[in-house]
């Protein structure tokens, strides 16, 4: 199904869901999606692989300084992230993922499960097989997909203007060639370097604090005056002194 047709169907179903009040109460499938289709309404207490899939899509809405776990358990943190996602897109913000929420997600994602405004190619200019890094190719690609959904949230929060990605996944050989740190998160596929464009580097660094990035390095941090680096490291480390981010 073409992206334009899927978008048109999503908008029709979104309107229908809001009209008949199915957002909070309806179970069932909104429509078949080329990437992934949810078959039930999800709320606190739900668990399973469909919850994990949802958590990836709303991972950019955890709140300031927070990270949403992708653990398949629909707890308070997931409900809060869903509420923020719903509010960001003008949906009824009840924290319950039903047809209207899923229809919006369907409209935002492409057939390969990446968000509309980012691609695997954009997050990997190094090695098209995603191999040669610190994790398996499958893990690196999955990590990049999670990063892209966070970037999609960041992009939307900044007015849906383009965000320029200058570096993503790197194999060890690519990382060495560009002088990357030996333990760079780029080797894991969960890092993205952003260049200035529609937004200043400081604007990107400041806003990223709300979108699930425990690692933020930007202007004022050694070697980062020409880009803002975002990643998913085990513990939070923010340093962009020029921007007042720490």
C-alpha distance (Angstrom), angle and dihedral (degrees) to the residues before:
residue distance angle dihedral
X1 . . .
X2 3.81 . .
X3 3.79 119.5 .
X4 3.82 91.9 -119.3
X5 3.81 91.4 53.7
X6 3.81 92.0 46.9
X7 3.80 89.8 50.3
X8 3.80 91.7 50.4
X9 3.81 91.8 49.4
X10 3.79 91.0 47.1
X11 3.78 92.4 53.1
X12 3.80 91.9 49.1
X13 3.79 92.1 49.4
X14 3.78 92.5 44.2
X15 3.79 89.9 54.5
X16 3.78 91.3 47.1
X17 3.80 92.4 48.8
X18 3.77 92.3 52.0
X19 3.80 92.2 45.7
X20 3.79 98.0 52.9
X21 3.77 96.3 35.3
X22 3.78 99.0 -115.7
X23 3.77 97.3 139.1
X24 3.79 95.4 94.5
X25 3.76 103.1 24.7
X26 3.78 112.4 30.5
X27 3.78 122.6 98.8
X28 3.77 123.4 -168.8
X29 3.76 137.2 65.7
X30 3.79 122.2 -44.7
X31 3.81 90.5 -158.3
X32 3.78 139.6 -45.8
X33 3.80 111.4 -81.1
X34 3.80 126.0 -161.2
X35 3.81 92.0 -131.5
X36 3.81 106.6 37.3
X37 3.80 134.9 -25.0
X38 3.79 125.1 -151.6
X39 3.80 113.5 -143.1
X40 3.79 101.0 -168.3
X41 3.78 142.4 33.0
X42 3.81 112.0 -96.9
X43 3.80 127.2 -148.3
X44 3.78 140.4 149.8
X45 3.78 109.5 -42.2
X46 3.81 94.7 31.3
X47 3.78 118.2 122.2
X48 3.77 138.5 178.0
X49 3.77 144.0 78.5
X50 3.80 91.7 -53.4
X51 3.80 89.0 60.1
X52 3.81 89.3 51.7
X53 3.79 90.0 52.1
X54 3.79 90.0 51.4
X55 3.80 92.3 47.8
X56 3.81 90.4 56.3
X57 3.82 90.5 54.1
X58 3.81 95.7 47.5
X59 3.81 94.7 37.0
X60 3.79 89.5 110.2
X61 3.81 92.2 64.1
X62 3.84 105.6 62.2
X63 3.80 96.4 120.0
X64 3.79 132.0 -110.1
X65 3.80 112.5 -25.3
X66 3.78 93.6 -8.6
X67 3.79 134.0 120.1
X68 3.79 123.0 -152.0
X69 3.80 113.4 -133.8
X70 3.79 116.9 -130.4
X71 3.79 94.7 -144.0
X72 3.80 104.3 127.7
X73 3.82 92.7 -112.0
X74 3.80 117.5 119.3
X75 3.78 100.5 -146.5
X76 3.81 133.4 149.8
X77 3.81 93.5 -73.0
X78 3.81 91.9 55.1
X79 3.80 91.4 45.9
X80 3.81 89.7 51.2
X81 3.82 91.4 49.3
X82 3.80 90.7 49.6
X83 3.81 89.6 50.8
X84 3.80 90.9 52.9
X85 3.79 91.2 47.4
X86 3.80 90.8 49.3
X87 3.79 92.4 47.6
X88 3.81 91.8 48.0
X89 3.80 90.2 57.2
X90 3.78 99.1 39.4
X91 3.80 97.4 -104.5
X92 3.79 126.9 137.8
X93 3.81 101.0 -80.7
X94 3.80 102.0 -138.5
X95 3.81 99.7 130.3
X96 3.81 91.5 -119.6
X97 3.79 117.1 119.7
X98 3.78 107.9 -140.0
X99 3.81 136.4 143.4
X100 3.81 96.4 -59.7
X101 3.80 91.8 52.0
X102 3.79 93.0 45.0
X103 3.79 91.8 47.0
X104 3.79 89.5 56.1
X105 3.80 90.5 49.9
X106 3.81 90.5 48.8
X107 3.79 89.3 52.9
X108 3.79 90.5 50.9
X109 3.80 99.3 49.0
X110 3.78 134.3 71.7
X111 3.80 126.0 -138.7
X112 3.82 91.7 -92.2
X113 3.84 90.7 56.8
X114 3.78 95.2 -108.9
X115 3.81 117.9 128.3
X116 3.77 118.9 -98.4
X117 3.79 98.4 -101.6
X118 3.82 101.8 42.0
X119 3.79 134.0 54.7
X120 3.78 141.2 -164.5
X121 3.80 89.2 -113.7
X122 3.79 90.2 55.3
X123 3.81 91.5 52.8
X124 3.80 94.0 44.6
X125 3.78 120.5 45.2
X126 3.79 91.0 146.5
X127 3.79 112.4 63.6
X128 3.78 121.8 2.1
X129 3.82 91.6 -154.8
X130 3.83 91.4 59.0
X131 3.80 88.9 -132.3
X132 3.78 133.2 127.5
X133 3.79 97.7 53.5
X134 3.79 133.9 107.2
X135 3.82 93.7 -79.8
X136 3.78 136.4 35.1
X137 3.78 118.5 -72.7
X138 3.81 90.6 -111.2
X139 3.81 92.1 52.6
X140 3.80 93.1 46.1
X141 3.79 90.8 51.7
X142 3.82 92.3 46.9
X143 3.81 90.1 49.2
X144 3.81 89.9 51.1
X145 3.79 90.5 51.2
X146 3.81 90.9 53.9
X147 3.79 89.5 48.6
X148 3.80 91.2 51.5
X149 3.80 92.2 54.2
X150 3.79 89.3 52.6
X151 3.78 89.5 49.2
X152 3.80 89.2 50.5
X153 3.82 89.0 56.1
X154 3.80 90.5 47.6
X155 3.79 90.8 49.2
X156 3.80 92.4 50.4
X157 3.80 92.2 48.0
X158 3.81 88.9 54.1
X159 3.77 94.4 55.0
X160 3.81 100.4 -84.8
X161 3.77 92.8 -79.3
X162 3.82 117.9 146.7
X163 3.79 120.7 -81.5
X164 3.79 115.5 -153.1
X165 3.81 115.5 -137.6
X166 3.81 111.9 -159.4
X167 3.81 100.0 175.7
X168 3.80 138.6 11.5
X169 3.79 132.3 151.8
X170 3.81 116.7 16.3
X171 3.78 131.5 -173.2
X172 3.79 115.6 -138.6
X173 3.80 89.9 -98.8
X174 3.81 92.9 50.8
X175 3.77 91.8 45.3
X176 3.79 91.4 51.5
X177 3.80 91.8 47.8
X178 3.80 92.5 57.1
X179 3.80 94.4 41.7
X180 3.80 95.8 -109.8
X181 3.79 122.1 170.0
X182 3.80 114.6 -88.7
X183 3.81 91.0 -117.3
X184 3.80 96.4 39.1
X185 3.79 116.5 158.1
X186 3.79 86.8 -135.1
X187 3.82 85.4 78.3
X188 3.82 88.2 64.0
X189 3.78 96.3 49.2
X190 3.80 93.1 -121.3
X191 3.81 99.0 102.7
X192 3.78 132.3 85.8
X193 3.78 130.4 -174.5
X194 3.79 114.8 -149.3
X195 3.77 126.2 -156.9
X196 3.77 127.6 -151.5
X197 3.78 116.1 -91.9
X198 3.78 126.7 114.0
X199 3.82 86.5 9.3
X200 3.77 134.2 33.2
X201 3.78 119.3 -109.6
X202 3.79 89.7 -110.9
X203 3.80 92.5 52.3
X204 3.80 88.7 53.5
X205 3.81 93.0 47.2
X206 3.79 93.8 48.1
X207 3.78 96.7 46.7
X208 3.82 93.9 43.9
X209 3.82 88.1 70.5
X210 3.81 88.1 77.1
X211 3.79 97.7 49.0
X212 3.79 109.1 65.9
X213 3.80 103.5 -87.6
X214 3.82 112.2 136.7
X215 3.80 89.1 -179.2
X216 3.82 118.7 61.5
X217 3.81 122.2 160.9
X218 3.77 121.5 170.9
X219 3.80 148.1 139.2
X220 3.78 111.7 -8.8
X221 3.80 93.6 28.6
X222 3.84 111.1 105.4
X223 3.79 111.7 -87.7
X224 3.80 94.7 4.6
X225 3.78 105.5 91.3
X226 3.81 91.6 107.1
X227 3.80 99.0 47.4
X228 3.79 145.3 20.3
X229 3.80 113.9 -121.6
X230 3.81 120.6 -152.3
X231 3.79 125.7 -175.8
X232 3.78 147.5 156.7
X233 3.82 104.5 -114.9
X234 3.82 124.3 165.0
X235 3.80 94.7 -103.7
X236 3.76 133.9 23.4
X237 3.79 119.4 -87.6
X238 3.79 119.0 165.2
X239 3.77 121.9 175.0
X240 3.78 124.3 160.8
X241 3.81 100.8 130.5
X242 3.79 95.7 177.0
X243 3.80 88.0 57.8
X244 3.80 96.7 43.5
X245 3.81 91.3 -113.3
X246 3.79 115.1 141.6
